[in-house]
Structure formats: C-alpha cells, structure tokens
Amino acid sequence: MPALFAFASGLVFGIGLLVCGLANPAKVLAFLDVAGAWDPSLLVVMGVGVRPRTDLAEAAGLKVDRGILVDERFRASNDRIYAVGDVARFPWGGENVRIEHFSVAERQGRAAAFAMLKRALEIRDVPFFWSAHHDVTISYVGHAERFDEVVVKGDLDARDAVIGYLEGGRVRAIATINRDATSLRAEHAFEDEDQTTLRSLLA
Ligand SMILES: Cc1cc2nc3c(=O)[nH]c(=O)nc-3n(C[C@H](O)[C@H](O)[C@H](O)COP(=O)(O)OP(=O)(O)OC[C@H]3O[C@@H](n4cnc5c(N)ncnc54)[C@H](O)[C@@H]3O)c2cc1C
C-alpha cells in the first residue's frame, strides 16, 4: 500500500509508490501515482528495490527459493558452493530467511571462509537493520516475513514507540522508533530466544 510520511523539515517519505515517469532530468520532474500530490519543483530521491540474481545458481542446479538456499555454514545444495549476503537464504529462527544488510553479508562471508577451512564459526546474530531519517531513527530486529498481530506501545505520531510483530502469539520481530536501548534489549532477548522478555518490552 502506498504511504506518505511528512517530516517537519518538509521532507516527504513515500513507501510503496509507483513511479510512472521522470522527465527533464535537469529539473527532476516526477510523476507518481498519488494523484496531484507532487510538486514538480521538489528534489526527488528514488530508492528502487532489488531482487537477488539467482539465474546463474539455478543454471548450476542449486536449490533456489527466492534466494540461494544454504545451510547454517552457508553451503549451497552442492556443498562445494557457498553463498552469502543478499543472495543467500539461510536458516534462522526455524525458517529460511534472506536479509539485505551489509554487515550481515560481511559476517556471513567470514563464517563461510571458516567453513571452507573446516573450522566452525557459529553465527547467532539476530537479523537487524536500522535507518535514520532526520530526527527519526527506526530500528528493526528479528525477522517477521509473516505476522498475524501487531502490538504498538508508545506514540507513533510522537515518533516514540515500540512495535511488535507476532505470529501465533510469538514475537517474531520488534521495530522501535527513537528507542535504541529497547532495540538492543530485544536483540539480546532474540539471541537467548527469551519470549518472556520480548513480550515484556511490548507490555
Ligand atoms: C538503494 C540501496 C540502499 C541500501 N542501503 C543500505 C544501508 O543503508 N545499510 C545497509 O546495511 N544496507 C543497505 N543496502 C543493502 C546492502 O547494499 C546489501 O545488503 C549489501 O551490499 C549486500 O552485499 P552482497 O555482497 O551480498 O551483495 P552486493 O553488494 O550486491 O554484491 C554482489 C556483487 O556480485 C556481482 N555479481 C552479480 N552476479 C555476478 C556474476 N554472475 N558474476 C560476477 N559478479 C556478479 C554484482 O555486480 C555485485 O557487485 C542497500 C541496498 C540498496 C540497493
């Protein structure tokens, strides 16, 4: 669903927008699918989503499911081939997940190198990302590709909140807005698989 979020500075953050066209690059004129909502004199910064390029892996006969499937040592279905980073879907929290984050890619590269040398480097890192927009810091820890309940603690309008994404009563991910300490506590609780603490952060 398209959404627009306005900041006091005048910045408007749009999510899920379909860019129908850009004209006159010198002036940066944008046409978006939010009828009449755009002022052509505005500067537009466009971040376009990406997809993992798995065609080579598929051609090589590796198992692929929206990313190259790997085990906990980042071995693909042919154990002489390793995959890490954005392109890899790895086991975490009882499912296979794919994370787009540069530090996750770096850590997985180290783990794959250890595995190639027949040495173990267990990766227990909880998936996370953060993003800062002016005075708003959003942190997300855990992984909730699916959820059936969203719990909001705090005040979204005041940009001071904790948001929990649950599936079957189990906290799968926690997002925070301007509450970094809570995000760190959530990360530790996910590492310890401590659902009691995770739920207490949302109470
Ligand atoms: C717009 C944008 C903003 C982002 N912002 C952030 C951010 O703020 N913070 C953050 O943590 N992450 C961010 N990311 C995600 C981050 O860039 C990725 O998670 C990270 O780069 C993944 O590293 P990687 O090595 O897995 O893949 P990549 O960095 O994509 O490297 C893969 C490389 O493989 C090459 N390649 C592909 N196919 C072949 C082939 N057949 N033969 C040889 N080479 C090949 C590609 O050209 C590329 O150079 C952002 C991504 C995008 C697109």
The ligand as an ORCA input file, in Angstrom:
! r2SCAN-3c Opt
* xyz 0 1
  C      19.471      1.509     -2.706
  C      20.068      0.620     -1.644
  C      20.359      1.156     -0.379
  C      20.889      0.352      0.622
  N      21.171      0.912      1.830
  C      21.704      0.161      2.797
  C      22.043      0.730      4.069
  O      21.871      1.929      4.311
  N      22.548     -0.097      5.015
  C      22.757     -1.435      4.768
  O      23.214     -2.145      5.653
  N      22.474     -1.986      3.571
  C      21.939     -1.231      2.595
  N      21.633     -1.794      1.399
  C      21.851     -3.238      1.248
  C      23.343     -3.525      1.032
  O      23.800     -2.764     -0.058
  C      23.442     -5.029      0.731
  O      22.893     -5.762      1.811
  C      24.897     -5.461      0.559
  O      25.519     -4.725     -0.464
  C      24.923     -6.962      0.241
  O      26.235     -7.348     -0.062
  P      26.460     -8.577     -1.055
  O      27.937     -8.752     -1.109
  O      25.608     -9.714     -0.625
  O      25.873     -8.131     -2.468
  P      26.313     -6.938     -3.437
  O      26.923     -5.802     -2.660
  O      25.109     -6.671     -4.288
  O      27.468     -7.570     -4.293
  C      27.217     -8.592     -5.251
  C      28.199     -8.383     -6.395
  O      28.166     -9.523     -7.246
  C      28.210     -9.088     -8.592
  N      27.656    -10.130     -9.443
  C      26.355    -10.491     -9.616
  N      26.266    -11.522    -10.483
  C      27.523    -11.820    -10.857
  C      28.099    -12.771    -11.740
  N      27.349    -13.646    -12.410
  N      29.447    -12.782    -11.893
  C      30.220    -11.925    -11.201
  N      29.746    -10.991    -10.367
  C      28.415    -10.937    -10.193
  C      27.398     -7.803     -8.572
  O      27.707     -6.989     -9.672
  C      27.855     -7.172     -7.238
  O      28.991     -6.378     -7.394
  C      21.127     -1.016      0.383
  C      20.840     -1.556     -0.883
  C      20.312     -0.750     -1.869
  C      20.025     -1.332     -3.240
*
